[in-house]
Amino acid sequence: DLWKPIVEDGISKRVIVSDHVILLDVLHLVYVAIVIALAAITYRIIEQPGRRYFNRFADGLATSRRGQLAPVASHPSSCQSQESR
């Protein structure tokens, strides 16, 4: 049996304990593969649609505000470069 009950700080836990190093290595590799697969799935299902939605939302805000901006008048002295001072 791989699962061994242990008690740590008064809390009962079950951990995987084995003398078979190769078995534990395979379990670690399977765990990492599952984590990577879940990360890829959540990236496609959550991250990509969210980014597309936000980009459409931000583009809509930018185009609606473009017509509302007033031209900025600059003072001639503020346009001088550092070299001419």
PyMOL Python script that loads the backbone (N, CA, C, O; Angstrom):
from pymol import cmd

cmd.read_pdbstr("""\
ATOM      1  N   ASP A   1       0.843  -1.178   0.000  1.00  0.00           N
ATOM      2  CA  ASP A   1       0.000   0.000   0.000  1.00  0.00           C
ATOM      3  C   ASP A   1       0.889   1.244   0.000  1.00  0.00           C
ATOM      4  O   ASP A   1       1.782   1.368   0.838  1.00  0.00           O
ATOM      5  N   LEU A   2       0.651   2.157  -0.929  1.00  0.00           N
ATOM      6  CA  LEU A   2       1.443   3.369  -1.034  1.00  0.00           C
ATOM      7  C   LEU A   2       1.076   4.415   0.012  1.00  0.00           C
ATOM      8  O   LEU A   2       1.937   5.179   0.448  1.00  0.00           O
ATOM      9  N   TRP A   3      -0.163   4.460   0.411  1.00  0.00           N
ATOM     10  CA  TRP A   3      -0.637   5.491   1.339  1.00  0.00           C
ATOM     11  C   TRP A   3      -0.341   5.084   2.769  1.00  0.00           C
ATOM     12  O   TRP A   3      -0.743   4.007   3.209  1.00  0.00           O
ATOM     13  N   LYS A   4       0.350   5.928   3.483  1.00  0.00           N
ATOM     14  CA  LYS A   4       0.675   5.681   4.887  1.00  0.00           C
ATOM     15  C   LYS A   4       0.093   6.811   5.728  1.00  0.00           C
ATOM     16  O   LYS A   4       0.326   7.984   5.437  1.00  0.00           O
ATOM     17  N   PRO A   5      -0.669   6.462   6.777  1.00  0.00           N
ATOM     18  CA  PRO A   5      -1.179   7.515   7.665  1.00  0.00           C
ATOM     19  C   PRO A   5      -0.076   8.001   8.596  1.00  0.00           C
ATOM     20  O   PRO A   5       0.673   7.201   9.157  1.00  0.00           O
ATOM     21  N   ILE A   6       0.018   9.325   8.755  1.00  0.00           N
ATOM     22  CA  ILE A   6       0.957   9.902   9.712  1.00  0.00           C
ATOM     23  C   ILE A   6       0.215  10.954  10.523  1.00  0.00           C
ATOM     24  O   ILE A   6      -0.808  11.483  10.088  1.00  0.00           O
ATOM     25  N   VAL A   7       0.736  11.249  11.693  1.00  0.00           N
ATOM     26  CA  VAL A   7       0.168  12.303  12.536  1.00  0.00           C
ATOM     27  C   VAL A   7       1.267  13.339  12.746  1.00  0.00           C
ATOM     28  O   VAL A   7       2.353  13.030  13.238  1.00  0.00           O
ATOM     29  N   GLU A   8       0.959  14.573  12.361  1.00  0.00           N
ATOM     30  CA  GLU A   8       1.919  15.663  12.500  1.00  0.00           C
ATOM     31  C   GLU A   8       1.209  16.846  13.129  1.00  0.00           C
ATOM     32  O   GLU A   8       0.201  17.314  12.599  1.00  0.00           O
ATOM     33  N   ASP A   9       1.712  17.331  14.238  1.00  0.00           N
ATOM     34  CA  ASP A   9       1.105  18.437  14.980  1.00  0.00           C
ATOM     35  C   ASP A   9      -0.349  18.146  15.335  1.00  0.00           C
ATOM     36  O   ASP A   9      -1.184  19.051  15.328  1.00  0.00           O
ATOM     37  N   GLY A  10      -0.651  16.904  15.641  1.00  0.00           N
ATOM     38  CA  GLY A  10      -1.997  16.523  16.022  1.00  0.00           C
ATOM     39  C   GLY A  10      -2.954  16.373  14.852  1.00  0.00           C
ATOM     40  O   GLY A  10      -4.147  16.144  15.051  1.00  0.00           O
ATOM     41  N   ILE A  11      -2.439  16.500  13.631  1.00  0.00           N
ATOM     42  CA  ILE A  11      -3.274  16.394  12.435  1.00  0.00           C
ATOM     43  C   ILE A  11      -2.921  15.100  11.711  1.00  0.00           C
ATOM     44  O   ILE A  11      -1.758  14.850  11.393  1.00  0.00           O
ATOM     45  N   SER A  12      -3.939  14.283  11.455  1.00  0.00           N
ATOM     46  CA  SER A  12      -3.733  13.024  10.759  1.00  0.00           C
ATOM     47  C   SER A  12      -3.696  13.280   9.255  1.00  0.00           C
ATOM     48  O   SER A  12      -4.582  13.936   8.707  1.00  0.00           O
ATOM     49  N   LYS A  13      -2.669  12.760   8.596  1.00  0.00           N
ATOM     50  CA  LYS A  13      -2.496  12.941   7.153  1.00  0.00           C
ATOM     51  C   LYS A  13      -2.186  11.601   6.514  1.00  0.00           C
ATOM     52  O   LYS A  13      -1.729  10.668   7.175  1.00  0.00           O
ATOM     53  N   ARG A  14      -2.439  11.524   5.233  1.00  0.00           N
ATOM     54  CA  ARG A  14      -2.033  10.346   4.459  1.00  0.00           C
ATOM     55  C   ARG A  14      -1.019  10.795   3.428  1.00  0.00           C
ATOM     56  O   ARG A  14      -1.264  11.746   2.685  1.00  0.00           O
ATOM     57  N   VAL A  15       0.106  10.128   3.375  1.00  0.00           N
ATOM     58  CA  VAL A  15       1.169  10.475   2.440  1.00  0.00           C
ATOM     59  C   VAL A  15       1.562   9.242   1.634  1.00  0.00           C
ATOM     60  O   VAL A  15       1.306   8.106   2.032  1.00  0.00           O
ATOM     61  N   ILE A  16       2.181   9.497   0.508  1.00  0.00           N
ATOM     62  CA  ILE A  16       2.668   8.395  -0.328  1.00  0.00           C
ATOM     63  C   ILE A  16       4.094   8.077   0.096  1.00  0.00           C
ATOM     64  O   ILE A  16       4.973   8.940   0.076  1.00  0.00           O
ATOM     65  N   VAL A  17       4.307   6.826   0.480  1.00  0.00           N
ATOM     66  CA  VAL A  17       5.623   6.374   0.905  1.00  0.00           C
ATOM     67  C   VAL A  17       5.919   5.080   0.161  1.00  0.00           C
ATOM     68  O   VAL A  17       5.100   4.161   0.126  1.00  0.00           O
ATOM     69  N   SER A  18       7.104   5.029  -0.431  1.00  0.00           N
ATOM     70  CA  SER A  18       7.474   3.817  -1.163  1.00  0.00           C
ATOM     71  C   SER A  18       8.988   3.698  -1.201  1.00  0.00           C
ATOM     72  O   SER A  18       9.706   4.698  -1.193  1.00  0.00           O
ATOM     73  N   ASP A  19       9.463   2.448  -1.244  1.00  0.00           N
ATOM     74  CA  ASP A  19      10.890   2.184  -1.409  1.00  0.00           C
ATOM     75  C   ASP A  19      11.268   2.152  -2.889  1.00  0.00           C
ATOM     76  O   ASP A  19      12.449   2.091  -3.229  1.00  0.00           O
ATOM     77  N   HIS A  20      10.273   2.192  -3.760  1.00  0.00           N
ATOM     78  CA  HIS A  20      10.519   2.119  -5.202  1.00  0.00           C
ATOM     79  C   HIS A  20      10.740   3.531  -5.730  1.00  0.00           C
ATOM     80  O   HIS A  20       9.795   4.295  -5.928  1.00  0.00           O
ATOM     81  N   VAL A  21      12.003   3.858  -5.951  1.00  0.00           N
ATOM     82  CA  VAL A  21      12.365   5.202  -6.394  1.00  0.00           C
ATOM     83  C   VAL A  21      11.783   5.496  -7.775  1.00  0.00           C
ATOM     84  O   VAL A  21      11.324   6.609  -8.033  1.00  0.00           O
ATOM     85  N   ILE A  22      11.801   4.517  -8.648  1.00  0.00           N
ATOM     86  CA  ILE A  22      11.286   4.726 -10.001  1.00  0.00           C
ATOM     87  C   ILE A  22       9.787   5.007  -9.968  1.00  0.00           C
ATOM     88  O   ILE A  22       9.297   5.852 -10.717  1.00  0.00           O
ATOM     89  N   LEU A  23       9.063   4.308  -9.110  1.00  0.00           N
ATOM     90  CA  LEU A  23       7.623   4.536  -8.983  1.00  0.00           C
ATOM     91  C   LEU A  23       7.346   5.972  -8.528  1.00  0.00           C
ATOM     92  O   LEU A  23       6.455   6.634  -9.060  1.00  0.00           O
ATOM     93  N   LEU A  24       8.106   6.448  -7.551  1.00  0.00           N
ATOM     94  CA  LEU A  24       7.924   7.814  -7.073  1.00  0.00           C
ATOM     95  C   LEU A  24       8.290   8.833  -8.157  1.00  0.00           C
ATOM     96  O   LEU A  24       7.632   9.866  -8.282  1.00  0.00           O
ATOM     97  N   ASP A  25       9.331   8.549  -8.936  1.00  0.00           N
ATOM     98  CA  ASP A  25       9.695   9.439 -10.045  1.00  0.00           C
ATOM     99  C   ASP A  25       8.580   9.498 -11.083  1.00  0.00           C
ATOM    100  O   ASP A  25       8.257  10.569 -11.596  1.00  0.00           O
ATOM    101  N   VAL A  26       7.997   8.351 -11.385  1.00  0.00           N
ATOM    102  CA  VAL A  26       6.892   8.313 -12.352  1.00  0.00           C
ATOM    103  C   VAL A  26       5.695   9.096 -11.807  1.00  0.00           C
ATOM    104  O   VAL A  26       5.056   9.842 -12.550  1.00  0.00           O
ATOM    105  N   LEU A  27       5.387   8.932 -10.520  1.00  0.00           N
ATOM    106  CA  LEU A  27       4.284   9.681  -9.928  1.00  0.00           C
ATOM    107  C   LEU A  27       4.536  11.189 -10.013  1.00  0.00           C
ATOM    108  O   LEU A  27       3.615  11.952 -10.302  1.00  0.00           O
ATOM    109  N   HIS A  28       5.759  11.617  -9.765  1.00  0.00           N
ATOM    110  CA  HIS A  28       6.089  13.038  -9.884  1.00  0.00           C
ATOM    111  C   HIS A  28       5.926  13.531 -11.319  1.00  0.00           C
ATOM    112  O   HIS A  28       5.388  14.615 -11.544  1.00  0.00           O
ATOM    113  N   LEU A  29       6.377  12.760 -12.270  1.00  0.00           N
ATOM    114  CA  LEU A  29       6.244  13.149 -13.683  1.00  0.00           C
ATOM    115  C   LEU A  29       4.781  13.229 -14.104  1.00  0.00           C
ATOM    116  O   LEU A  29       4.392  14.138 -14.838  1.00  0.00           O
ATOM    117  N   VAL A  30       3.976  12.286 -13.643  1.00  0.00           N
ATOM    118  CA  VAL A  30       2.540  12.308 -13.947  1.00  0.00           C
ATOM    119  C   VAL A  30       1.902  13.547 -13.332  1.00  0.00           C
ATOM    120  O   VAL A  30       1.083  14.210 -13.969  1.00  0.00           O
ATOM    121  N   TYR A  31       2.273  13.857 -12.102  1.00  0.00           N
ATOM    122  CA  TYR A  31       1.748  15.043 -11.428  1.00  0.00           C
ATOM    123  C   TYR A  31       2.100  16.323 -12.202  1.00  0.00           C
ATOM    124  O   TYR A  31       1.240  17.177 -12.417  1.00  0.00           O
ATOM    125  N   VAL A  32       3.350  16.447 -12.611  1.00  0.00           N
ATOM    126  CA  VAL A  32       3.780  17.627 -13.373  1.00  0.00           C
ATOM    127  C   VAL A  32       3.040  17.692 -14.712  1.00  0.00           C
ATOM    128  O   VAL A  32       2.631  18.773 -15.135  1.00  0.00           O
ATOM    129  N   ALA A  33       2.865  16.562 -15.375  1.00  0.00           N
ATOM    130  CA  ALA A  33       2.146  16.540 -16.652  1.00  0.00           C
ATOM    131  C   ALA A  33       0.691  16.983 -16.467  1.00  0.00           C
ATOM    132  O   ALA A  33       0.154  17.707 -17.306  1.00  0.00           O
ATOM    133  N   ILE A  34       0.057  16.557 -15.382  1.00  0.00           N
ATOM    134  CA  ILE A  34      -1.328  16.960 -15.116  1.00  0.00           C
ATOM    135  C   ILE A  34      -1.404  18.458 -14.850  1.00  0.00           C
ATOM    136  O   ILE A  34      -2.313  19.131 -15.337  1.00  0.00           O
ATOM    137  N   VAL A  35      -0.457  18.981 -14.082  1.00  0.00           N
ATOM    138  CA  VAL A  35      -0.450  20.420 -13.787  1.00  0.00           C
ATOM    139  C   VAL A  35      -0.266  21.223 -15.068  1.00  0.00           C
ATOM    140  O   VAL A  35      -0.959  22.220 -15.269  1.00  0.00           O
ATOM    141  N   ILE A  36       0.644  20.815 -15.932  1.00  0.00           N
ATOM    142  CA  ILE A  36       0.874  21.527 -17.191  1.00  0.00           C
ATOM    143  C   ILE A  36      -0.350  21.439 -18.091  1.00  0.00           C
ATOM    144  O   ILE A  36      -0.724  22.428 -18.722  1.00  0.00           O
ATOM    145  N   ALA A  37      -0.981  20.270 -18.159  1.00  0.00           N
ATOM    146  CA  ALA A  37      -2.176  20.115 -18.985  1.00  0.00           C
ATOM    147  C   ALA A  37      -3.314  21.000 -18.480  1.00  0.00           C
ATOM    148  O   ALA A  37      -3.995  21.645 -19.277  1.00  0.00           O
ATOM    149  N   LEU A  38      -3.526  21.034 -17.163  1.00  0.00           N
ATOM    150  CA  LEU A  38      -4.575  21.894 -16.603  1.00  0.00           C
ATOM    151  C   LEU A  38      -4.260  23.373 -16.835  1.00  0.00           C
ATOM    152  O   LEU A  38      -5.166  24.163 -17.099  1.00  0.00           O
ATOM    153  N   ALA A  39      -2.996  23.747 -16.741  1.00  0.00           N
ATOM    154  CA  ALA A  39      -2.614  25.133 -17.005  1.00  0.00           C
ATOM    155  C   ALA A  39      -2.896  25.508 -18.460  1.00  0.00           C
ATOM    156  O   ALA A  39      -3.379  26.607 -18.733  1.00  0.00           O
ATOM    157  N   ALA A  40      -2.600  24.606 -19.392  1.00  0.00           N
ATOM    158  CA  ALA A  40      -2.860  24.878 -20.804  1.00  0.00           C
ATOM    159  C   ALA A  40      -4.362  24.999 -21.066  1.00  0.00           C
ATOM    160  O   ALA A  40      -4.798  25.860 -21.830  1.00  0.00           O
ATOM    161  N   ILE A  41      -5.144  24.134 -20.432  1.00  0.00           N
ATOM    162  CA  ILE A  41      -6.600  24.176 -20.626  1.00  0.00           C
ATOM    163  C   ILE A  41      -7.175  25.476 -20.064  1.00  0.00           C
ATOM    164  O   ILE A  41      -7.976  26.136 -20.726  1.00  0.00           O
ATOM    165  N   THR A  42      -6.776  25.845 -18.854  1.00  0.00           N
ATOM    166  CA  THR A  42      -7.310  27.083 -18.283  1.00  0.00           C
ATOM    167  C   THR A  42      -6.826  28.304 -19.055  1.00  0.00           C
ATOM    168  O   THR A  42      -7.543  29.302 -19.126  1.00  0.00           O
ATOM    169  N   TYR A  43      -5.634  28.252 -19.634  1.00  0.00           N
ATOM    170  CA  TYR A  43      -5.154  29.360 -20.461  1.00  0.00           C
ATOM    171  C   TYR A  43      -6.069  29.537 -21.666  1.00  0.00           C
ATOM    172  O   TYR A  43      -6.450  30.657 -22.005  1.00  0.00           O
ATOM    173  N   ARG A  44      -6.418  28.436 -22.307  1.00  0.00           N
ATOM    174  CA  ARG A  44      -7.276  28.528 -23.497  1.00  0.00           C
ATOM    175  C   ARG A  44      -8.719  28.883 -23.162  1.00  0.00           C
ATOM    176  O   ARG A  44      -9.369  29.613 -23.910  1.00  0.00           O
ATOM    177  N   ILE A  45      -9.221  28.373 -22.045  1.00  0.00           N
ATOM    178  CA  ILE A  45     -10.638  28.575 -21.711  1.00  0.00           C
ATOM    179  C   ILE A  45     -10.870  29.912 -20.998  1.00  0.00           C
ATOM    180  O   ILE A  45     -11.914  30.536 -21.190  1.00  0.00           O
ATOM    181  N   ILE A  46      -9.913  30.358 -20.178  1.00  0.00           N
ATOM    182  CA  ILE A  46     -10.119  31.556 -19.366  1.00  0.00           C
ATOM    183  C   ILE A  46      -9.264  32.732 -19.836  1.00  0.00           C
ATOM    184  O   ILE A  46      -9.789  33.818 -20.082  1.00  0.00           O
ATOM    185  N   GLU A  47      -7.969  32.528 -19.959  1.00  0.00           N
ATOM    186  CA  GLU A  47      -7.052  33.633 -20.232  1.00  0.00           C
ATOM    187  C   GLU A  47      -7.260  34.246 -21.613  1.00  0.00           C
ATOM    188  O   GLU A  47      -7.426  35.460 -21.725  1.00  0.00           O
ATOM    189  N   GLN A  48      -7.253  33.437 -22.652  1.00  0.00           N
ATOM    190  CA  GLN A  48      -7.381  33.977 -24.008  1.00  0.00           C
ATOM    191  C   GLN A  48      -8.714  34.695 -24.239  1.00  0.00           C
ATOM    192  O   GLN A  48      -8.696  35.805 -24.771  1.00  0.00           O
ATOM    193  N   PRO A  49      -9.867  34.128 -23.872  1.00  0.00           N
ATOM    194  CA  PRO A  49     -11.112  34.877 -24.052  1.00  0.00           C
ATOM    195  C   PRO A  49     -11.149  36.158 -23.222  1.00  0.00           C
ATOM    196  O   PRO A  49     -11.677  37.174 -23.676  1.00  0.00           O
ATOM    197  N   GLY A  50     -10.596  36.120 -22.020  1.00  0.00           N
ATOM    198  CA  GLY A  50     -10.560  37.315 -21.183  1.00  0.00           C
ATOM    199  C   GLY A  50      -9.726  38.416 -21.801  1.00  0.00           C
ATOM    200  O   GLY A  50     -10.107  39.586 -21.756  1.00  0.00           O
ATOM    201  N   ARG A  51      -8.596  38.057 -22.376  1.00  0.00           N
ATOM    202  CA  ARG A  51      -7.742  39.053 -23.034  1.00  0.00           C
ATOM    203  C   ARG A  51      -8.439  39.626 -24.262  1.00  0.00           C
ATOM    204  O   ARG A  51      -8.372  40.830 -24.507  1.00  0.00           O
ATOM    205  N   ARG A  52      -9.102  38.776 -25.030  1.00  0.00           N
ATOM    206  CA  ARG A  52      -9.831  39.283 -26.209  1.00  0.00           C
ATOM    207  C   ARG A  52     -10.942  40.226 -25.793  1.00  0.00           C
ATOM    208  O   ARG A  52     -11.129  41.274 -26.410  1.00  0.00           O
ATOM    209  N   TYR A  53     -11.691  39.864 -24.743  1.00  0.00           N
ATOM    210  CA  TYR A  53     -12.767  40.717 -24.253  1.00  0.00           C
ATOM    211  C   TYR A  53     -12.219  42.066 -23.786  1.00  0.00           C
ATOM    212  O   TYR A  53     -12.760  43.114 -24.140  1.00  0.00           O
ATOM    213  N   PHE A  54     -11.149  42.039 -22.991  1.00  0.00           N
ATOM    214  CA  PHE A  54     -10.592  43.284 -22.488  1.00  0.00           C
ATOM    215  C   PHE A  54     -10.063  44.151 -23.627  1.00  0.00           C
ATOM    216  O   PHE A  54     -10.249  45.368 -23.614  1.00  0.00           O
ATOM    217  N   ASN A  55      -9.408  43.539 -24.610  1.00  0.00           N
ATOM    218  CA  ASN A  55      -8.889  44.315 -25.739  1.00  0.00           C
ATOM    219  C   ASN A  55     -10.019  44.966 -26.526  1.00  0.00           C
ATOM    220  O   ASN A  55      -9.899  46.123 -26.929  1.00  0.00           O
ATOM    221  N   ARG A  56     -11.119  44.240 -26.754  1.00  0.00           N
ATOM    222  CA  ARG A  56     -12.268  44.846 -27.448  1.00  0.00           C
ATOM    223  C   ARG A  56     -12.853  45.983 -26.614  1.00  0.00           C
ATOM    224  O   ARG A  56     -13.219  47.029 -27.150  1.00  0.00           O
ATOM    225  N   PHE A  57     -12.940  45.772 -25.296  1.00  0.00           N
ATOM    226  CA  PHE A  57     -13.467  46.790 -24.397  1.00  0.00           C
ATOM    227  C   PHE A  57     -12.571  48.031 -24.410  1.00  0.00           C
ATOM    228  O   PHE A  57     -13.066  49.154 -24.507  1.00  0.00           O
ATOM    229  N   ALA A  58     -11.263  47.832 -24.314  1.00  0.00           N
ATOM    230  CA  ALA A  58     -10.322  48.950 -24.299  1.00  0.00           C
ATOM    231  C   ALA A  58     -10.316  49.667 -25.643  1.00  0.00           C
ATOM    232  O   ALA A  58     -10.244  50.895 -25.680  1.00  0.00           O
ATOM    233  N   ASP A  59     -10.391  48.930 -26.745  1.00  0.00           N
ATOM    234  CA  ASP A  59     -10.451  49.570 -28.064  1.00  0.00           C
ATOM    235  C   ASP A  59     -11.710  50.406 -28.203  1.00  0.00           C
ATOM    236  O   ASP A  59     -11.673  51.484 -28.796  1.00  0.00           O
ATOM    237  N   GLY A  60     -12.821  49.927 -27.666  1.00  0.00           N
ATOM    238  CA  GLY A  60     -14.067  50.684 -27.712  1.00  0.00           C
ATOM    239  C   GLY A  60     -13.964  51.968 -26.906  1.00  0.00           C
ATOM    240  O   GLY A  60     -14.475  53.006 -27.328  1.00  0.00           O
ATOM    241  N   LEU A  61     -13.310  51.911 -25.751  1.00  0.00           N
ATOM    242  CA  LEU A  61     -13.116  53.116 -24.949  1.00  0.00           C
ATOM    243  C   LEU A  61     -12.214  54.112 -25.665  1.00  0.00           C
ATOM    244  O   LEU A  61     -12.474  55.315 -25.654  1.00  0.00           O
ATOM    245  N   ALA A  62     -11.172  53.615 -26.278  1.00  0.00           N
ATOM    246  CA  ALA A  62     -10.222  54.502 -26.956  1.00  0.00           C
ATOM    247  C   ALA A  62     -10.880  55.202 -28.137  1.00  0.00           C
ATOM    248  O   ALA A  62     -10.656  56.394 -28.346  1.00  0.00           O
ATOM    249  N   THR A  63     -11.685  54.487 -28.908  1.00  0.00           N
ATOM    250  CA  THR A  63     -12.315  55.117 -30.070  1.00  0.00           C
ATOM    251  C   THR A  63     -13.421  56.074 -29.648  1.00  0.00           C
ATOM    252  O   THR A  63     -13.644  57.080 -30.322  1.00  0.00           O
ATOM    253  N   SER A  64     -14.117  55.793 -28.556  1.00  0.00           N
ATOM    254  CA  SER A  64     -15.180  56.701 -28.118  1.00  0.00           C
ATOM    255  C   SER A  64     -14.601  57.969 -27.501  1.00  0.00           C
ATOM    256  O   SER A  64     -15.242  59.019 -27.553  1.00  0.00           O
ATOM    257  N   ARG A  65     -13.430  57.900 -26.931  1.00  0.00           N
ATOM    258  CA  ARG A  65     -12.818  59.074 -26.312  1.00  0.00           C
ATOM    259  C   ARG A  65     -11.980  59.881 -27.296  1.00  0.00           C
ATOM    260  O   ARG A  65     -11.637  61.027 -27.005  1.00  0.00           O
ATOM    261  N   ARG A  66     -11.648  59.327 -28.428  1.00  0.00           N
ATOM    262  CA  ARG A  66     -10.812  60.037 -29.382  1.00  0.00           C
ATOM    263  C   ARG A  66     -11.460  61.336 -29.850  1.00  0.00           C
ATOM    264  O   ARG A  66     -10.778  62.346 -30.020  1.00  0.00           O
ATOM    265  N   GLY A  67     -12.758  61.309 -30.054  1.00  0.00           N
ATOM    266  CA  GLY A  67     -13.457  62.497 -30.510  1.00  0.00           C
ATOM    267  C   GLY A  67     -13.690  63.512 -29.407  1.00  0.00           C
ATOM    268  O   GLY A  67     -14.015  64.664 -29.693  1.00  0.00           O
ATOM    269  N   GLN A  68     -13.532  63.113 -28.154  1.00  0.00           N
ATOM    270  CA  GLN A  68     -13.803  64.009 -27.033  1.00  0.00           C
ATOM    271  C   GLN A  68     -12.584  64.802 -26.597  1.00  0.00           C
ATOM    272  O   GLN A  68     -12.726  65.743 -25.817  1.00  0.00           O
ATOM    273  N   LEU A  69     -11.408  64.465 -27.064  1.00  0.00           N
ATOM    274  CA  LEU A  69     -10.200  65.140 -26.622  1.00  0.00           C
ATOM    275  C   LEU A  69     -10.058  66.490 -27.308  1.00  0.00           C
ATOM    276  O   LEU A  69     -10.219  66.594 -28.524  1.00  0.00           O
ATOM    277  N   ALA A  70      -9.759  67.518 -26.533  1.00  0.00           N
ATOM    278  CA  ALA A  70      -9.561  68.855 -27.080  1.00  0.00           C
ATOM    279  C   ALA A  70      -8.095  69.017 -27.433  1.00  0.00           C
ATOM    280  O   ALA A  70      -7.235  68.439 -26.769  1.00  0.00           O
ATOM    281  N   PRO A  71      -7.793  69.790 -28.462  1.00  0.00           N
ATOM    282  CA  PRO A  71      -6.385  70.011 -28.811  1.00  0.00           C
ATOM    283  C   PRO A  71      -5.686  70.780 -27.693  1.00  0.00           C
ATOM    284  O   PRO A  71      -6.284  71.645 -27.053  1.00  0.00           O
ATOM    285  N   VAL A  72      -4.441  70.461 -27.470  1.00  0.00           N
ATOM    286  CA  VAL A  72      -3.665  71.094 -26.409  1.00  0.00           C
ATOM    287  C   VAL A  72      -2.816  72.191 -27.022  1.00  0.00           C
ATOM    288  O   VAL A  72      -2.050  71.942 -27.952  1.00  0.00           O
ATOM    289  N   ALA A  73      -2.949  73.408 -26.501  1.00  0.00           N
ATOM    290  CA  ALA A  73      -2.136  74.529 -26.985  1.00  0.00           C
ATOM    291  C   ALA A  73      -0.829  74.527 -26.213  1.00  0.00           C
ATOM    292  O   ALA A  73      -0.830  74.414 -24.987  1.00  0.00           O
ATOM    293  N   SER A  74       0.259  74.648 -26.905  1.00  0.00           N
ATOM    294  CA  SER A  74       1.552  74.660 -26.237  1.00  0.00           C
ATOM    295  C   SER A  74       2.102  76.076 -26.231  1.00  0.00           C
ATOM    296  O   SER A  74       1.916  76.839 -27.179  1.00  0.00           O
ATOM    297  N   HIS A  75       2.763  76.401 -25.173  1.00  0.00           N
ATOM    298  CA  HIS A  75       3.402  77.702 -25.033  1.00  0.00           C
ATOM    299  C   HIS A  75       4.730  77.650 -25.758  1.00  0.00           C
ATOM    300  O   HIS A  75       5.442  76.656 -25.621  1.00  0.00           O
ATOM    301  N   PRO A  76       5.108  78.678 -26.533  1.00  0.00           N
ATOM    302  CA  PRO A  76       6.360  78.613 -27.312  1.00  0.00           C
ATOM    303  C   PRO A  76       7.589  78.360 -26.454  1.00  0.00           C
ATOM    304  O   PRO A  76       8.517  77.690 -26.908  1.00  0.00           O
ATOM    305  N   SER A  77       7.625  78.866 -25.245  1.00  0.00           N
ATOM    306  CA  SER A  77       8.821  78.668 -24.415  1.00  0.00           C
ATOM    307  C   SER A  77       8.935  77.228 -23.928  1.00  0.00           C
ATOM    308  O   SER A  77      10.039  76.771 -23.631  1.00  0.00           O
ATOM    309  N   SER A  78       7.820  76.503 -23.838  1.00  0.00           N
ATOM    310  CA  SER A  78       7.882  75.117 -23.381  1.00  0.00           C
ATOM    311  C   SER A  78       8.363  74.177 -24.455  1.00  0.00           C
ATOM    312  O   SER A  78       8.694  73.027 -24.167  1.00  0.00           O
ATOM    313  N   CYS A  79       8.410  74.645 -25.705  1.00  0.00           N
ATOM    314  CA  CYS A  79       8.836  73.800 -26.811  1.00  0.00           C
ATOM    315  C   CYS A  79      10.336  73.901 -27.075  1.00  0.00           C
ATOM    316  O   CYS A  79      10.845  73.187 -27.939  1.00  0.00           O
ATOM    317  N   GLN A  80      11.055  74.754 -26.368  1.00  0.00           N
ATOM    318  CA  GLN A  80      12.474  74.893 -26.592  1.00  0.00           C
ATOM    319  C   GLN A  80      13.202  73.651 -26.115  1.00  0.00           C
ATOM    320  O   GLN A  80      12.838  73.059 -25.099  1.00  0.00           O
ATOM    321  N   SER A  81      14.208  73.268 -26.835  1.00  0.00           N
ATOM    322  CA  SER A  81      14.975  72.094 -26.440  1.00  0.00           C
ATOM    323  C   SER A  81      16.016  72.505 -25.404  1.00  0.00           C
ATOM    324  O   SER A  81      16.242  73.695 -25.189  1.00  0.00           O
ATOM    325  N   GLN A  82      16.624  71.563 -24.789  1.00  0.00           N
ATOM    326  CA  GLN A  82      17.646  71.810 -23.772  1.00  0.00           C
ATOM    327  C   GLN A  82      18.858  72.490 -24.383  1.00  0.00           C
ATOM    328  O   GLN A  82      19.547  73.246 -23.698  1.00  0.00           O
ATOM    329  N   GLU A  83      19.133  72.239 -25.654  1.00  0.00           N
ATOM    330  CA  GLU A  83      20.327  72.780 -26.300  1.00  0.00           C
ATOM    331  C   GLU A  83      20.228  74.289 -26.491  1.00  0.00           C
ATOM    332  O   GLU A  83      21.240  74.985 -26.410  1.00  0.00           O
ATOM    333  N   SER A  84      19.028  74.807 -26.742  1.00  0.00           N
ATOM    334  CA  SER A  84      18.884  76.233 -27.029  1.00  0.00           C
ATOM    335  C   SER A  84      18.817  77.074 -25.758  1.00  0.00           C
ATOM    336  O   SER A  84      18.802  78.302 -25.850  1.00  0.00           O
ATOM    337  N   ARG A  85      18.778  76.479 -24.611  1.00  0.00           N
ATOM    338  CA  ARG A  85      18.710  77.248 -23.351  1.00  0.00           C
ATOM    339  C   ARG A  85      20.035  77.742 -22.923  1.00  0.00           C
ATOM    340  O   ARG A  85      20.143  78.402 -21.889  1.00  0.00           O
TER     341      ARG A  85
END
""", "prot")
cmd.dss("prot")
cmd.show_as("cartoon", "prot")
cmd.util.cbc("prot")
cmd.orient("prot")
